[in-house]
């Protein structure tokens, strides 16, 4: 019982090394599912490709009759930096990680007359791994808490990974010529793992510090859509995703010298506990307008209801977040279309409340790419994008200035086949 109490009291501290979403407007929600998204960053009113099953499910009845399968792969080049001042012996330093991520997206759609059914396999949260070979800001915070601020840490390393797999199923129906609706559900299976190890000093002897834990959770959420086409050139769409309740079960493989912030003489603690952290609800709004026969403009707003999620109290430290953007697509001919897109992201979280290893920072993003139709059935998408994040910093309770810098470059390719 005593061991369980120690674990429970220390889990919030262990979560300093949590890994969050690779790219999102919200703190936990991920939104980059397809190559079509990367080349535009604005898909909430899409009716031209099967990835619409996750961005505008009600709009899938606007597509031609047939069966579609769409596969996208994204390669993310991630450059994260923790800039730490006031560390041991007055040293200032920057530690970084550049571990890439590969994110898949798979979409299936069957459209017939006034109705459609669809499914998708996506990564709605998490999305990859971070590896700080020289330790992150968390290492320095732990070092201070353990009372060894005057001694530099040795052999620091932090690894954290978070991946949530989402499976979506649903159906859409065209109520009348201008209006269609959709209803669906998504199941999420989320897994996280974190490892941190380094050697500090208790004033007399070297002290190894090891944290190694895993967490898993699963849950369901409903997804509802509405599509309205008042005139041929204009399409309006809305999508609401309910929050997904996620009760994480933590398995602590090793927590040497750190549980509760107290030295435990090298004891290793192995135990389990639970904590709730919902994936917040979101509202996606989009408008698509065909300005000319060859030029289309799309604009989006995606709003994340983070304040309404249950994060075991952490939701009190955030505001709601959002993405807003615009994109232009030009048809060079019947086979080739090119696009550029822009998006502004406000995460709703301050630097002192974010996860050090994967900080959530406000961002400006640009994407470009093209779609090429080989024939009526086969099309490919090639896209590249970049998200540049606003630098941020704060002075923590241990006297360290924690600064964050971040940049993500996206490379994506996708293929769609219509049967």
ZAMARGU-4260 file (C-alpha; in steps of 0.2 Angstrom, whole numbers, plus 5000, padded with zeros to 4 digits):
<rodrens>
0) 5000/5000/5000 | 5014/5012/5004 | 5022/5009/4988 | 5006/5012/4978 | 5004/5029/4987
5) 5022/5034/4983 | 5018/5030/4965 | 5002/5039/4964 | 5010/5055/4972 | 5024/5055/4959
10) 5015/5051/4943 | 5011/5070/4940 | 5030/5073/4941 | 5034/5058/4930 | 5023/5066/4916
15) 5036/5080/4914 | 5043/5069/4900 | 5026/5066/4891 | 5026/5067/4872 | 5011/5076/4864
20) 5005/5079/4846 | 5017/5082/4832 | 5007/5096/4824 | 4990/5103/4830 | 4980/5118/4833
25) 4975/5111/4850 | 4986/5104/4864 | 4981/5086/4861 | 4972/5086/4844 | 4981/5081/4828
30) 4974/5087/4812 | 4986/5083/4798 | 4979/5066/4791 | 4982/5067/4772 | 4993/5073/4758
35) 4978/5084/4752 | 4979/5092/4769 | 4997/5096/4769 | 4996/5104/4751 | 4982/5116/4757
40) 4980/5116/4776 | 4961/5119/4773 | 4950/5104/4770 | 4935/5107/4781 | 4924/5109/4765
45) 4932/5097/4754 | 4921/5087/4742 | 4935/5081/4729 | 4944/5067/4737 | 4941/5052/4749
50) 4950/5061/4764 | 4934/5071/4765 | 4928/5057/4776 | 4937/5064/4791 | 4936/5083/4786
55) 4919/5085/4778 | 4910/5068/4780 | 4893/5075/4775 | 4901/5082/4759 | 4906/5064/4753
60) 4888/5063/4745 | 4894/5077/4733 | 4907/5065/4725 | 4904/5054/4710 | 4896/5037/4713
65) 4909/5023/4716 | 4921/5015/4728 | 4937/5025/4733 | 4952/5020/4743 | 4965/5034/4748
70) 4982/5031/4756 | 4993/5045/4762 | 5010/5044/4770 | 5019/5059/4779 | 5037/5061/4784
75) 5039/5074/4797 | 5057/5082/4800 | 5055/5088/4818 | 5068/5101/4825 | 5064/5104/4843
80) 5075/5114/4855 | 5075/5117/4874 | 5085/5132/4879 | 5090/5131/4897 | 5099/5144/4907
85) 5104/5144/4925 | 5109/5126/4925 | 5122/5118/4936 | 5138/5128/4938 | 5130/5142/4930
90) 5131/5134/4913 | 5118/5139/4899 | 5114/5127/4885 | 5103/5122/4871 | 5098/5103/4869
95) 5088/5097/4854 | 5081/5083/4845 | 5078/5079/4827 | 5070/5062/4827 | 5058/5061/4812
100) 5040/5054/4812 | 5031/5044/4799 | 5012/5046/4799 | 5000/5036/4789 | 4982/5040/4784
105) 4970/5027/4776 | 4952/5032/4769 | 4939/5022/4761 | 4922/5028/4754 | 4907/5020/4745
110) 4895/5033/4737 | 4879/5028/4728 | 4865/5040/4723 | 4860/5050/4739 | 4870/5041/4752
115) 4888/5036/4756 | 4897/5025/4769 | 4915/5028/4774 | 4929/5022/4785 | 4946/5029/4790
120) 4962/5025/4799 | 4971/5040/4806 | 4982/5047/4820 | 4971/5060/4829 | 4983/5063/4843
125) 5002/5059/4847 | 5010/5055/4831 | 5028/5051/4835 | 5044/5050/4846 | 5056/5063/4852
130) 5074/5058/4858 | 5085/5071/4867 | 5102/5063/4868 | 5109/5077/4879 | 5094/5077/4890
135) 5079/5090/4890 | 5074/5104/4901 | 5066/5091/4912 | 5082/5083/4917 | 5088/5100/4924
140) 5072/5103/4933 | 5073/5085/4941 | 5091/5089/4946 | 5086/5105/4955 | 5072/5096/4964
145) 5084/5083/4970 | 5095/5096/4977 | 5110/5094/4966 | 5109/5110/4956 | 5128/5114/4958
150) 5133/5098/4950 | 5131/5095/4931 | 5121/5079/4927 | 5130/5065/4918 | 5125/5054/4903
155) 5107/5062/4901 | 5095/5055/4889 | 5076/5057/4887 | 5065/5047/4875 | 5046/5050/4874
160) 5033/5043/4862 | 5014/5045/4860 | 5003/5037/4846 | 4984/5037/4846 | 4977/5026/4832
165) 4959/5031/4827 | 4947/5020/4817 | 4932/5030/4810 | 4916/5023/4803 | 4900/5032/4797
170) 4887/5036/4784 | 4881/5052/4775 | 4864/5056/4767 | 4858/5069/4755 | 4842/5076/4763
175) 4839/5088/4748 | 4848/5095/4733 | 4857/5108/4744 | 4859/5099/4761 | 4867/5083/4767
180) 4871/5076/4784 | 4882/5063/4792 | 4884/5053/4808 | 4899/5043/4813 | 4910/5036/4827
185) 4928/5035/4830 | 4937/5023/4842 | 4954/5028/4848 | 4968/5017/4855 | 4982/5028/4863
190) 4999/5022/4869 | 5012/5033/4877 | 5030/5028/4883 | 5043/5039/4892 | 5061/5035/4897
195) 5073/5047/4906 | 5089/5043/4914 | 5105/5052/4920 | 5117/5053/4934 | 5116/5067/4947
200) 5125/5070/4964 | 5118/5070/4982 | 5133/5080/4988 | 5143/5065/4992 | 5140/5051/4979
205) 5134/5050/4961 | 5115/5046/4961 | 5107/5037/4946 | 5090/5043/4941 | 5079/5032/4930
210) 5061/5035/4925 | 5053/5022/4913 | 5034/5021/4911 | 5020/5017/4899 | 5002/5022/4898
215) 4987/5016/4887 | 4969/5021/4885 | 4955/5019/4873 | 4938/5027/4870 | 4924/5031/4858
220) 4917/5048/4851 | 4903/5053/4840 | 4906/5063/4824 | 4892/5073/4816 | 4893/5083/4799
225) 4882/5095/4789 | 4885/5101/4771 | 4876/5115/4762 | 4878/5120/4744 | 4867/5136/4741
230) 4874/5138/4724 | 4885/5127/4712 | 4901/5137/4715 | 4899/5138/4734 | 4900/5124/4747
235) 4899/5127/4766 | 4902/5113/4779 | 4903/5110/4797 | 4909/5095/4808 | 4908/5092/4826
240) 4918/5079/4835 | 4913/5075/4853 | 4927/5073/4866 | 4934/5056/4868 | 4935/5050/4886
245) 4952/5042/4889 | 4957/5034/4906 | 4975/5031/4905 | 4983/5016/4915 | 5001/5020/4919
250) 5013/5006/4921 | 5029/5012/4930 | 5043/5000/4924 | 5056/5009/4934 | 5057/5025/4945
255) 5073/5025/4954 | 5077/5039/4966 | 5063/5051/4960 | 5046/5045/4966 | 5037/5060/4976
260) 5053/5070/4973 | 5062/5060/4987 | 5078/5049/4986 | 5073/5031/4989 | 5091/5024/4990
265) 5090/5016/4973 | 5074/5007/4976 | 5064/5003/4960 | 5045/5005/4960 | 5034/4995/4949
270) 5015/4998/4950 | 5000/5004/4940 | 4988/5019/4941 | 4975/5028/4931 | 4973/5046/4926
275) 4960/5054/4914 | 4965/5064/4899 | 4951/5066/4886 | 4954/5071/4868 | 4945/5087/4867
280) 4930/5090/4856 | 4932/5101/4841 | 4921/5111/4828 | 4927/5112/4810 | 4920/5125/4799
285) 4924/5127/4780 | 4919/5136/4765 | 4925/5132/4747 | 4921/5144/4732 | 4925/5141/4714
290) 4930/5159/4709 | 4933/5154/4691 | 4933/5137/4681 | 4951/5135/4685 | 4953/5144/4702
295) 4946/5138/4719 | 4948/5146/4736 | 4945/5137/4753 | 4945/5145/4770 | 4944/5135/4787
300) 4941/5137/4806 | 4944/5123/4817 | 4941/5126/4835 | 4947/5115/4850 | 4936/5114/4866
305) 4950/5111/4878 | 4942/5120/4893 | 4928/5107/4893 | 4940/5092/4892 | 4944/5082/4908
310) 4963/5083/4911 | 4963/5079/4929 | 4963/5098/4933 | 4976/5103/4919 | 4962/5110/4909
315) 4961/5124/4921 | 4978/5130/4914 | 4973/5131/4896 | 4961/5141/4885 | 4952/5134/4869
320) 4963/5133/4854 | 4960/5136/4835 | 4967/5135/4818 | 4962/5147/4804 | 4968/5147/4786
325) 4965/5150/4768 | 4971/5141/4752 | 4970/5143/4733 | 4970/5129/4720 | 4973/5131/4702
330) 4969/5119/4688 | 4982/5120/4675 | 4973/5107/4664 | 4961/5092/4666 | 4974/5082/4674
335) 4985/5094/4685 | 4980/5105/4699 | 4992/5115/4710 | 4989/5123/4727 | 4996/5134/4741
340) 4989/5135/4758 | 4991/5146/4774 | 4986/5142/4792 | 4988/5152/4809 | 4988/5141/4825
345) 4984/5147/4842 | 4986/5133/4855 | 4978/5141/4870 | 4992/5135/4882 | 5007/5145/4890
350) 5025/5140/4890 | 5025/5136/4909 | 5011/5123/4906 | 5017/5114/4890 | 5027/5098/4889
355) 5045/5102/4888 | 5050/5088/4876 | 5036/5092/4864 | 5031/5110/4867 | 5014/5117/4861
360) 5018/5134/4853 | 5008/5146/4842 | 5013/5143/4824 | 5012/5149/4806 | 5011/5136/4793
365) 5012/5136/4774 | 5009/5121/4762 | 5010/5118/4743 | 5009/5104/4731 | 5000/5096/4717
370) 4987/5083/4712 | 4989/5073/4696 | 4975/5062/4688 | 4983/5049/4677 | 4965/5044/4672
375) 4947/5045/4679 | 4952/5032/4692 | 4969/5035/4698 | 4976/5051/4706 | 4992/5055/4716
380) 4995/5070/4728 | 5013/5077/4732 | 5014/5090/4745 | 5027/5099/4756 | 5023/5110/4771
385) 5032/5120/4785 | 5026/5125/4802 | 5036/5139/4810 | 5033/5141/4829 | 5034/5156/4840
390) 5048/5155/4852 | 5043/5155/4870 | 5051/5154/4888 | 5047/5156/4906 | 5056/5156/4923
395) 5051/5140/4933 | 5050/5137/4951 | 5068/5130/4952 | 5076/5146/4945 | 5078/5139/4928
400) 5074/5149/4912 | 5065/5136/4900 | 5065/5142/4882 | 5057/5133/4868 | 5060/5133/4849
405) 5052/5122/4836 | 5050/5119/4817 | 5042/5105/4808 | 5044/5101/4789 | 5031/5090/4781
410) 5034/5079/4766 | 5019/5069/4760 | 5013/5059/4746 | 4996/5051/4743 | 4987/5040/4730
415) 4968/5038/4727 | 4960/5024/4717 | 4942/5025/4712 | 4934/5008/4707
</rodrens>
